[in-house]
Each structure stands twice: as C-alpha cells, then as structure tokens.
Amino acid sequence: MLRLQGLTKSYGDRRVLDDVTFDVAPGRLTGFVGGNGAGKTTTMRIILGVLSGDAGTVTLDGDTVTPADRRRFGYMPEERGLYPKMKVLEHIVYLARLHGFGKADAEKRARALLEDLGLGERLGDNIETLSLGNQQRAQIAAALVHDPEVLILDEPFSGLDPLAVEVVASVLQDRAKAGASVLFSSHQLDVVERLCDDLVIIAGGTIRATGGRDELRAAHARRRYELISTGDAGWLRSEAGVEVIDFDGGYAVFDADSDQTAQRVLRRAVAQGDVAGFAPQHPSLSQIFKEVIR
C-alpha cells in the first residue's frame, strides 16, 4: 500500500499542496483528477522524491519510502523524456539494462511489452520519427519495462486515439491485476471513470473527494430517474415532488423528492401506458467533479 499522509508544499506565500492524504492500493487503478494547477504533478513528484514536501509522509507498506524503494517504482512524466535518436527497441532495452536486467532478458521484456502496446512494427524506428501517440506508447513502455510494484503515470492517455487508449488501458489493467499499485492522472474523465477502481479529486492543492468509484457515485447520487414509455410523459411536469430535467415525448429524466414519489411516478406511468424502462441515474465522474470543486 502506497500511502500519502498530510503532504504540504509551498512556494513562497503560495501553498500548492495542503494536507494531501490518500492511499494507492495494490491491485487497483487509482485515477487522480483535477484541473490545471490543482497539484497533481507536484504530488506525483513528491512521491517519486523529485521534490521534497514541507510536511507530511509518503510510505510504502507502512515504512517511509527510500531511494531503494523508488527503484521499484515506474514513472511516466507528462513531458516526453526519451532520446529522440535512439531506436524504439534499443531504447527500452537500454532502460531495462539500467534496472539490472541482463541483455537477453532485457530484450525479451522490451520486445514483449512493445508488442503489447502496439509498437511491434516500429521496433527499429527512431523515437523522433514516431507519431506523438506512438511516442506516448514508447514512454509508457519505458515506465513499465522493469515490472514496477508502484506505477505513477502523469497523463498517460494524452495524444492517444480511441483505439490506442484501449490498448494502453488493457496493459495497465493487466499490471494492476498482477498486483501493482497504479496511480494515473488524466483530464479525460470518461476514460478515468471507465478504467479506475478508485478516485482522488484534487482542487487548489486540497483533496476534495477520495474513495472507490462506485462508493463516490453512490455518495453523490440524487434521486434522479429515467423513464421510457410508449405514452406521453408530459404529465410529469405537474406531478408533485417532481422536477423534470429532460423531456421528449415518452422519454423523461426527473428528480424526485423522495423514494415514495419515485414509486408513485412509476405506478402512474404503468397506468398511463407501456413502460419500456425505469431506472435510477447515477452521476457521472464529470458531474461529481464539478460538484466537489465548486
């Protein structure tokens, strides 16, 4: 378990992190979301020892993280940092060798990983000749080639097309299933919502929400329902305790002031005509994000 407790960081009079506390559990993908300047990159750099905090601790399995521990970490910065003149396979093999793997093992690991990431046909290409999306995949390979126990990724899906997002997401899910603790930031909230097990939302250097994805959705859920009927649902507008959010003939989304009101609406809808669908609507990550940082 990677645990951050009370991290604080200031630059002069400007406090960029204020009592940042959360866990990154092994075997789970933790999405770290926030606007520009919220404190995500600063937090990641403190985890990695690139920056020092003014207060607080970073521990791994209960012990303070040491430089030796960080050799078991994998990091992908938002800024690309690979050598542009090196060939793709050569570069990832080189990084594996720096982590202590023998030549044959390093090449085997690098080749398999690059193929998993969809770069099997680009092994002999120079990094600088790759598209931005493929450079991103190579950067991810650089963070993964030594099988890190903790993986810290800053905007790993930036510049990737939808198919590439699926490829990278699958690789990260496999790493989590193998027991790695994975923390990744992203502005693509739809990807975060679909991929992550846990969420951490930060704004203005403070943690606004943290917990399991489904737990947070339940905590921020309203009594909002979707009704699909073959009849005209216009009567909902005059129903006591109901606020209609969206309406189109037999389709409506509404908020109810109580569970009893929702059940009354369902009974009336059944009486009015055939009900094709009636279900509660759970808030999206975008909605939760807007609510907690407001």
Secondary structure, DSSP 8 states (H G I E B T S, - for coil): -EEEEEEEEEETTEEEEEEEEEEE-TT-EEEEE--TTSSHHHHHHHHTTSS--SEEEEEETTEE--HHHHTTEEEE-SS--S-TTSBHHHHHHHHHHHTT--HHHHHHHHHHHHHHTT-GGGTTSBGGGS-HHHHHHHHHHHHHTT--SEEEEESTTTT--HHHHHHHHHHHHHHHHTT-EEEEE-S-HHHHHHH-SEEEEEETTEEEEEEEHHHHHHHT--SEEEEEESS--GGGGGSTTEEEEEEETTEEEEEESSHHHHHHHHHHHHHHS-EEEEEE----HHHHHHHHH-
